[in-house]
Amino acid sequence: MSQAAGDWTGVDEGWGRKAVDFSTLSEPSNCREYVAVQHQLGVDAGDRLLDVACGAGLAIELARLRGAVCAGIDASSRLIAVARDRNPESDLRVGDMHDLPWADATFDVATSFRGIWGTTPDAAKEVYRVLTPGGRLGLSVWGHLKVSPGAWALAPFRLAATPKVDNQAAMVSLGRPGAGEQLLECAGFVDVRRLSVPFAWEFPDPETYARALASTGPAYEAIQNVGEIAFFDSAVEQARERVRSGLPLRAEINVVGYLARKPED
């Protein structure tokens, strides 16, 4: 879970202040995304895997089930505490993804699920450094949000101050055609491939959706601008229009994935 380079230490307040809500109410819906990218990468027994901006460590837990030996880094100490609880034998560290605390060529696989953005291009160069020759990389980023069936679920984020909303737009620009390919190729990666990644938020009711949304970094930026109560009320109002009898609230959102490889020596 990441911010722009130079401001990474602020992530713990934005994402970590409600780490338990995030890890139990929001993150479980990411499983489709995590599993799809790990499958495309062929994560398997014995792979040494690094998850960058690993958050509460659910993706690492799923990779361990495939047999990978895992490490992770995130700027939020409170999210890392949850990740360590889930993955006590993994090497999980609090730190900056622009200065990874591992030696060159340490990992066979690296992933980052909506953690590396258009505003953090240097993080891709660090990932390149710690991968072995031939090492595989899988990233996911938000795609074309406006055409997503579940775009309504992101609307409360626009309650943030205008500069914050503009920065959010710059971050998700990595999902535009050619943008991710260019970033990864400039970092040295080859065989860059773009794919569509399944993603859907599901919640039992509007209040749970609002509580889950409030646990995220973009929501914190909106809450700073309008306050906790106004944000929660806005989110509940958005969701009430989407309630379906006998079915969960569901928001399918366009997510783009990138697969790439570090060249062999």
Residue pairs with C-beta under 8 A, 6 or more apart in sequence:
1 11
1 14
1 15
1 53
1 55
1 74
1 75
1 76
1 79
1 114
1 115
1 217
2 8
2 11
2 53
2 75
2 97
2 115
2 116
2 117
2 120
2 123
3 10
3 11
3 14
3 75
3 119
3 120
3 217
4 117
4 119
4 120
4 167
4 171
5 98
5 119
5 120
5 122
5 123
8 75
8 96
8 97
8 98
9 75
11 74
11 75
11 76
11 217
12 75
12 76
12 77
12 78
12 79
13 220
14 216
14 217
14 220
14 221
15 22
15 55
15 76
15 78
15 79
15 215
15 216
15 217
15 220
16 76
16 77
16 78
16 79
17 78
17 220
18 214
18 215
19 56
19 76
19 78
19 79
19 81
19 82
19 215
20 82
21 211
21 212
21 214
21 215
22 55
22 56
22 79
22 212
22 215
22 216
23 55
23 56
23 58
23 79
23 82
25 203
25 208
25 211
25 212
25 215
26 201
26 212
26 213
26 215
26 216
27 55
27 56
27 58
28 58
29 199
29 200
29 201
29 202
30 58
30 59
30 113
30 199
31 58
31 62
32 197
32 198
32 199
32 200
33 113
33 140
33 197
33 198
33 199
33 255
34 58
34 59
34 62
34 113
35 62
36 197
36 198
36 257
37 111
37 113
37 138
37 139
37 140
37 197
37 257
37 259
38 59
38 62
38 63
38 66
38 111
38 138
40 138
40 195
40 257
40 259
41 109
41 111
41 136
41 138
41 259
42 136
43 49
43 63
43 66
43 67
43 68
43 109
44 66
44 67
44 68
45 66
45 67
45 68
46 67
46 68
46 69
47 63
47 66
47 67
47 68
47 69
47 108
47 109
48 68
48 69
48 71
48 106
48 107
48 108
48 109
49 60
49 63
49 68
49 69
49 70
49 71
49 107
49 108
49 109
49 110
49 111
50 70
50 71
50 72
50 73
50 100
50 102
50 106
50 107
50 109
50 110
50 111
50 127
50 130
51 57
51 59
51 60
51 63
51 70
51 71
51 72
51 73
51 110
51 111
51 112
51 113
52 72
52 73
52 97
52 100
52 110
52 111
52 112
52 115
52 116
52 123
52 127
53 73
53 74
53 75
53 97
53 112
53 113
53 114
53 115
53 116
54 60
54 72
54 73
54 74
54 79
54 80
54 83
54 92
54 115
55 74
55 76
55 79
55 83
55 113
55 115
56 79
56 82
56 83
56 86
57 72
57 79
57 80
57 82
57 83
57 84
57 86
57 87
57 90
57 92
58 86
59 111
59 113
60 70
60 72
60 83
60 86
60 87
60 90
60 92
61 86
61 87
63 70
63 111
64 70
64 87
64 90
68 109
69 90
70 87
70 90
70 91
71 90
71 91
71 92
71 93
71 102
71 107
72 80
72 83
72 87
72 90
72 91
72 92
72 93
73 92
73 93
73 94
73 95
73 96
73 97
73 100
73 101
74 80
74 83
74 92
74 94
74 95
75 94
75 95
75 96
75 97
76 94
77 94
80 92
80 93
80 94
83 90
83 92
84 90
84 92
93 101
95 101
97 112
97 115
97 116
97 120
97 123
97 126
97 127
98 120
98 122
98 123
98 126
99 126
100 126
100 127
100 129
100 130
102 130
103 130
104 129
104 130
105 130
105 131
105 132
105 133
105 135
106 130
106 131
106 132
107 130
107 131
107 132
107 135
108 131
108 132
108 135
108 136
109 131
109 135
109 136
109 137
109 138
110 127
110 130
110 131
110 135
110 136
110 137
110 138
111 137
111 138
111 139
112 123
112 127
112 138
112 139
112 140
113 139
113 140
114 140
114 141
114 142
114 255
116 123
116 124
116 127
116 139
116 141
116 174
117 141
117 170
117 171
117 172
117 174
118 170
118 171
118 172
118 173
118 174
118 179
118 183
119 167
119 170
119 171
121 183
121 186
121 187
124 183
124 184
124 186
124 187
124 189
125 187
125 188
127 137
127 187
128 137
128 187
128 188
128 189
128 262
131 137
131 262
132 262
133 262
133 263
133 264
133 265
134 261
134 262
134 263
134 264
135 261
135 262
136 259
136 260
136 261
136 262
137 184
137 189
137 258
137 259
137 260
137 261
137 262
138 257
138 258
138 259
139 180
139 184
139 257
139 258
139 260
140 197
140 255
140 256
140 257
140 258
141 172
141 174
141 175
141 180
141 255
141 256
141 258
142 172
142 175
142 253
142 254
142 255
142 256
143 175
143 196
143 253
143 254
143 255
143 256
144 175
144 254
145 151
145 154
145 172
145 253
145 254
147 254
148 251
148 252
148 253
148 254
149 251
149 252
149 253
150 200
150 201
150 250
150 251
150 252
150 253
151 251
151 253
152 238
152 241
152 242
152 251
153 201
153 209
153 213
153 238
153 239
153 251
153 253
154 218
154 253
155 234
155 238
156 213
156 219
156 222
156 231
156 234
156 235
156 238
157 165
157 168
157 218
157 219
157 221
157 222
158 165
158 222
159 222
159 225
159 226
159 230
159 231
159 234
160 168
160 218
160 221
160 222
160 224
160 225
161 221
161 224
161 225
164 221
164 222
164 225
168 218
168 221
173 179
174 180
174 183
174 256
175 254
175 255
175 256
180 192
180 194
180 256
180 258
181 192
181 194
181 258
184 192
184 258
184 260
185 192
188 262
188 263
189 260
189 261
189 262
190 260
190 261
190 262
190 263
191 259
191 260
191 261
192 258
192 259
192 260
193 258
193 259
193 260
194 256
194 257
194 258
195 256
195 257
195 258
195 259
196 254
196 255
196 256
196 257
197 255
197 256
197 257
198 255
199 252
199 253
199 254
199 255
200 250
200 251
200 252
200 253
201 209
201 212
201 249
201 250
201 251
201 253
202 248
202 249
202 250
202 251
203 209
203 212
203 239
203 248
203 249
204 248
204 249
205 239
205 243
205 249
206 235
206 236
206 238
206 239
206 240
206 243
206 249
207 236
209 235
209 236
209 239
209 249
210 231
210 232
210 235
210 236
210 239
211 232
213 219
213 235
214 223
214 228
214 231
214 232
214 235
219 231
222 231
223 231
226 234
239 249
242 249
242 250
242 251
243 249
